[in-house]
C-alpha cells in the first residue's frame, strides 16, 4: 500500500511543480522570440530557471505538510458545496 501512496504523491508533486515551470517556459519563449540573439537566450533563461526553482520549492513544501500533495491538488479542484457536512445542510 505504501508504494501506491508514494506513487500518487509523486503524481501530485508533478502537477504542482508543472504550473510555474510552464509559466517560466512561456515567458522565456516570448522573450527569445522577441529578441533572437545571444542576449535573448541569456535573458530567456532567467524566467525559465526561476520557474523551475519556484516549482520545485513549492511542490516540496506542499509534500512536506501532513496532508501531502494529493490533498492539496484535490482541495483546489473541489467545490465548496461538497465540503459541507450533511448536518450543516
URZIKA-V874688 format. One record per residue. N is the residue number from 1. OMEGA is omega in degrees with one decimal (999 if undefined). NEAR is the number of other ideal C-beta (glycine too) atoms within 12 Angstrom. Layout:
BEGIN
((N/OMEGA/NEAR) (N/OMEGA/NEAR))
END
This chain:
BEGIN
((1/-179.7/7) (2/179.1/8) (3/-178.4/9) (4/177.9/11) (5/179.2/16) (6/179.3/16) (7/-179.1/15) (8/174.8/21) (9/177.8/27) (10/177.1/20) (11/177.7/21) (12/177.6/29) (13/179.6/27) (14/178.8/22) (15/-179.6/26) (16/-175.4/33) (17/-172.6/30) (18/-175.9/23) (19/176.6/20) (20/178.0/25) (21/178.7/27) (22/178.6/21) (23/178.0/21) (24/179.5/27) (25/178.5/24) (26/176.1/18) (27/178.4/24) (28/179.1/27) (29/178.5/22) (30/179.1/18) (31/-177.9/23) (32/179.9/23) (33/177.9/15) (34/-178.8/14) (35/-174.9/16) (36/177.3/14) (37/177.4/13) (38/176.4/11) (39/177.9/14) (40/177.6/18) (41/180.0/17) (42/178.9/16) (43/-179.5/23) (44/179.2/27) (45/-177.1/21) (46/178.7/20) (47/178.3/26) (48/178.8/27) (49/178.1/20) (50/177.8/22) (51/178.3/27) (52/-178.4/24) (53/179.9/18) (54/-180.0/24) (55/-179.4/28) (56/-179.6/22) (57/-179.1/19) (58/-179.6/26) (59/178.1/30) (60/178.5/19) (61/179.5/17) (62/179.3/27) (63/-175.9/29) (64/177.2/15) (65/-175.9/18) (66/179.3/9) (67/179.0/15) (68/-173.7/25) (69/-178.4/32) (70/177.1/26) (71/179.7/20) (72/-178.7/25) (73/-178.9/26) (74/178.2/19) (75/179.7/19) (76/-174.6/16) (77/179.8/13) (78/-180.0/13) (79/-179.1/10) (80/179.6/10) (81/-178.2/9) (82/-178.6/13) (83/-178.2/12) (84/177.3/11) (85/-179.5/8) (86/-177.9/7) (87/-177.6/5) (88/-178.1/9) (89/999/8))
END
